[in-house]
Amino acid sequence: MNIQRPADKYTPIYFLASVGAGGLTVTFFMYLLFWVPHPGRAVPVFEDITTAFSGGSAALKAAILLAMAGIALFTFLNLKYLFWNLSAYRSFRATEAFRALRESNAETTLLAMPLALAMSINALFIAGMVFVPGLWSAVEYLFPFAMAAFLAIGVIALSVIGDFLGRVLSRGGVFDVTANNSFTQLVPVFALAMIAVGLSAPAAMSTNATVVGISLVGSTFFGVAAVVYGVIALIVAFNSMLHYGTAREAAPTLMIVIPILTTLGIMFIRQAHGLHTQFEGHTSPGETLTFLARIVAVQFAFLGLGLVVLRQQRYFSDFVFGSKTSPGSYALVCPGVALSVMLFFFTNKGLVATGIIEKFGTAYWIVTGLAILFQLAMVVLLFRLNRQHFAKAPQQVVPAE
């Protein structure tokens, strides 16, 4: 009998367990963002939620209760797995496995740590708005601290990226092209995009022009860095996959483009709001609709690509529903979460804002229902993976081939 957890064989990819839970926190906040009135504010806060609950319909009350429960649960899980990872990562740094990782292509998986840190700040900010009375009255004082935290995480991310690029570009011959047959090299892009979207939050919520300006510049820097790095990494990785096929355990990374596009898309929406309120830069609903439609189109293209490869490789039957385990399975959660969030924005900021569909009409619930289905599927998947990787059970774990 082997009762050791698969997670005891540590890899930084396990930070994605925290990231996935944090992403689900965001999906439940979508209920409040688009269904709870919040006049005079870009986002709903505790006072808006309690007002809506006291005077709302039974359906709205149920949605609010579900949203708050989901936010509380998944923020807790986000922090639980963040702290577990930070502890395990500290021990991992003293091992030979860590030194070997630093000399391989997998060095970029270290970016999962700043990615998780940035996601946790976003999740905590959501929890604060939802559960802390009077927080909005002090929010302008919190923005500088939040931006400082994201910038600090950005420095960590850039430092790791610099170490990696410095090694592979200066020495030559140390980057294994045959082992680059996945989109694992896009983990740094995801981290940069998550930092960018966090830095863009004050642009959407602050009424101070200086704070909005700093938010715009800071988020643009990390957003542009993510785009540039992402284009290069995509081209290099796709070339390797055409030559050597897709690495089976890393196949879920084929869909990492989906959460990257969602984070960057939200960043652009937040920036547009700041430009509108503070600097007379206006974006029409039609332009927003077109922008979001393009993002959704690309996301579904990569969803299709990923599912085709995963199906051909029988990934789900082995690593999700079968007896084998792979930390890379956590990379399946973020795409579904990201599609759910982007569909909420596409429906409300795109289709409803342009008058194409009526809010809360039949067409509205068809599209929103798809977003909720993605959300619920990812809830089930996350709990399934957590049981596989973190629960001790007297069963033989079959290692991945």
N, C-alpha and C positions, 0 to 999 in steps of 0.2 A: 504494500500500500504506500502511496506517495501523497502526503497531505500538504506538501509545500505548494504555496500559491505560485502560479506562473509569474505574477508581478514581483516575486522575490528575485527573479533574474532581471535586474533593473536595466532599463534603457530610458533616455530622456523622452522618448516618444510617449511615455505614460503621462507626461504633462497634458496630453490631449484629452485624458479623462476629465481633468479639471476644466479645460477649454470647452469641451462638449457640454458639461453641466452649466457653465456660464452662458453658453449660447442659448440653452433652453430657458434660462432666466429671461433673456431678451425676448424669446418668442412669447412668453406669457405676458411680458410688458406690452406687447403689441395690442393685446385686448384693451388695455387701459388707454394706450396712446390714441387709438382710433375710435374707441367706443365711449370713453368718458369725456364729457365736455370740460375744456380747460381754458376758458376765455382769458386773454391777456398773458398767457404763458405758452411756451413752445411745447411743454410736456405737462402731463397731469401730475399733481403732487398729492400728498395725504389729504389736504383740505378738499381738493376737487373730487377725490375718490369718495370721501365720506359724504359729501353733498350729493353726489350721484347715487350713492347707495341708499341714502335716506329717502330720496324722492323718485328713484328709478323703478322700472318695471321688474317683475319677478325674474325675467330673463337676464336683464342687466345686472341685477343683484347676484344671480348665480354666476355670471361671467366674472364679476368683480371678485367674488369669493374664490373662484377657481384660479383666477390670475394671481391673487395674493398668495394663495397656498402654493402655487407653482413657483412663484418668485422666491418665497421663503425656503422651500425645499431645495431648489436647485442652486440657490446662492449658498446654502449650507453645504451641499455636495461639492460645489465649486471650490469652496474654501477647504473642505475636508481633504480633497485630493490634491489641492495645491500644497497644503502643509505637509501631507504625506510625501509628495514628490520632492519638496525642498529638503526634507530630512533624508530621503533616500539618495537624492542627488549629492548631498554633502558627503555621504559615505562612499558613493560611487566615484567621486573625484580622487579618492585615495587608492583606487584599484588599477591593476594593469589593463583591465578592459577599457577604462577611461583614457588611458594613455594611447592605447591602440586606436580608439575612436578618434582621438585628436589627429591621428596621422592618416585617416581614411576619408573617403567621400562623406561618411556619416557624421563628420564634424558639424555639419550644418544642422543636424537634429538638435544640437544644443540650443538653437534658437527657439525650440519649443518652450524653454523656460521663460524668456521675456514675453513670449506670446501669451503664456498662461498668466503672468503677472499683469499684463495689460488688460486681459479679459476680466480678471478678478476686480480690478479697479472699476471697470464698466459695470460689473454685476453689483458691486457694493454701492455705486452711485444710484443705480436703479432701486435697490433695496432701501436706501436712504430716502429717496423721493417718495416711495410708496408707504413707508412705515414710520417715518420720523415727522411729527407735527412741527410746523414752523420752520422747516429746513429752508424753504424758499426765501425766507427773509434774510438768511445769512449766506445764500448761495454765491453772491458776488465775491464774498470773502474766501469762499472755498475754491473758486476757479483757479486762482494763481497757484494754490497748493496742488490741485489736480494736474495742472499743466506741468508743474515742476516734477511731479511723480512720473508722468508719462515721458518727459524729457530724460529723466534719470534712467528709465527703462530703455529708452531709445539709445542712450549712450552704451548701455550693456549690449544691446543688440548690434549696434555698429561695431563695437569692440570685437565681438565674436565673429562677425562677418569679415572684419578687417584681418583678424588672425587667419581665417580660412583662405581668403583671397590672397593675402600676402604669401601664404605658404604655397598655394598651387600655382600662382602666377610668377613667383620669383624663382622657384626651384625647378619647375618643369618636370614632367614625367611622373608626378606624384598623384595626379588625378586619374582615377581608373575609369576610362570611358565605358568599358564593358560593364561596370557596376553602376552606371548612371542611367539605367533603363527603367526609370520611373520619374515621377515628379517630386521626389523627396527633396530635391534642391530648391523647391519652391517654399519650403518651410520658412526660410528667412523672409520671403516676400509676404507671407501671411503675417509674420511677426511685425514687419514694418507697416503693413496695412492696418493692423490692429492698433498700433501706436498712433497712426495717423487719424483713425476714426475717433480715438479717445481725445486726441488734441483738438479735434474739430468741434467737440461738444460745446465749449463756450461760445463759439461762433454762432451757434443756433440759439443759445439761451441767455447770453449776457446782454446787458443794455449799455455796457461800457465800451466805447469805440476802441480804446487802447487794448482791452482784453480781447475783443473780437479780432482786432488786427493781428495781435500776437498769435491767436488761435489759427487764423487763416494762414499765416506765414509758416508756422510750425507744422501744421498738418499738411500743408502743400509740400514741404520739404520731404517728409517721410512718405507721403503719397506718391510723389514723383519718383523717389528712390525705389519704392516698391514696383512701380510700373517698369522702370528701366531694368532693374534686376530681373523682374519676372519675364520680360520679353526675351532676354538673353538666355535665362535658365530654361525656358520652354523650348526654344530652338535647339539648344544643346541636348536636352533630355529626349526630345522627340526623335532626333537623329539617332541616338543610341538605341531607342526602342525599336526603330525601324530595322536596325542591324541585328539586335540581339533579343528582340521580344521584350515584353514587360516583366520585370521581376515580380514573381507571384505574391510574395508577402507584402510588397510595396505597392501592389496594384491599386488599393484604395486611394492613393495619392493622385491618381488620374483625375479625381474630382476636386482636388484642392483649389482649383481655379474658381470654383463656385463660391466658397466663403471669402476668398480674396476679393472677388467682384462685389459681393454684398457689402463688405466693410468699406471698400473704396466708394461704392455707390452712395452709401449713407454719408460718407465724408463729404462728397460733392453736394448732396442735398443740404447738409448742415452749413456748408460754406455758402451756398446760394442764399440761404436764409439770412446769414450774417451780412452778406453783401447787400441784400434787400433792405434790412432794417437800419444799417449803419452807413452804407456807402452808396446808396442810390443805384445799386446794381440789380436790375430786375430780370427775373426769369419767368416766362409765361408758362401756364399749365401745360400747353401743348408741347413746349420744349422739354419739360420734365417728363411727360408721358413718353415721348420719343426716346429720351435718354434711358428711362427705366425699361422700356420695351427691348431696347438693344441689349441691356444687361441680362434680362431674363432669357432672351434668345440664345445668347452665348452660354449662359448657365445650363440651359437644357441641352445644348449641343454637347457640352462636356459631361453632363449627366448620362446622356446616351452613350458616349464613348466609354465612360467608365463602366457602365453596366454591361455593355457588350463584352469587354475584356474580362470582367469579373465572372460573367456567366460562362465564357469559354474556358476559363481556368478553374471553374467549379469552386470559386473562393467561398461563397456563402455556405455551401454544403459542408465544407471542411472547417472553416475558421469562425463562422458565426453560429451555424446550427449543428456543427459536428463536434468532434472531440479534440480537434487541434486548436491551438491558441497562437495568436500573433498580436503583439502590441500595436501593429499597424492597423488592426481592425478599428481602433478608435478614430482613425481618419475617416471612417464612414459616417460618423455622427455629424461632423461640422457641415458637410454639403447639404444634408437634409435640413438642418437647422437654418442654414443660410438661405435655402430656397423658401422656407416658410416665412422668414423675415422679409425677404425681397418681394414675395407675392403680396404680403400685407401692404408694403409701400406701393407696389405697382397698382394694386386695387384702389387704395385710398388717395394716394398722391398723384396717380395717373388717371385711371379710368373714372373715378368719382369726381376728381377735381376738374376734369375737362367736360363733365356732363355726359360721357358716353354711357355710363350706367348710373342707376339711382342707388344711393346709399341705403343698405338694408333691403334692397329689392332682390328678386330671384337671381338675377345675374351676379349680383354682389355676393350672395351666399354660395354660389357655385364656385367662384374663384377663391373666396375666403375659405370655403370648405376644403379646397385642395391644399391651401396653406396649413390648415389645422390637421389634415391627414399627414402631411410631412412631419409636423410637430409631434403628433402622437406616435408615429412610427419611430421617431428618434428617441422619444421617452422610453419606449419598449426596448429599443436597441441598446441604449445606454445602460439600463438595468441588466439586460442580458450580458453585456460585456463585463460589467462590474462583477457579476456573479462568476463569470468564467475566470477572470483574472485576479480577483481580490478575495474571493471566498475560499476558505479552507474546506476541503471535502476529501473523504477517504476514497479517492478514485485515482486511477492511473491517468496522468496527463500525457497525452501523446504529443511529443514535440513536433514542431513544424519541420518539414523536410527542407 
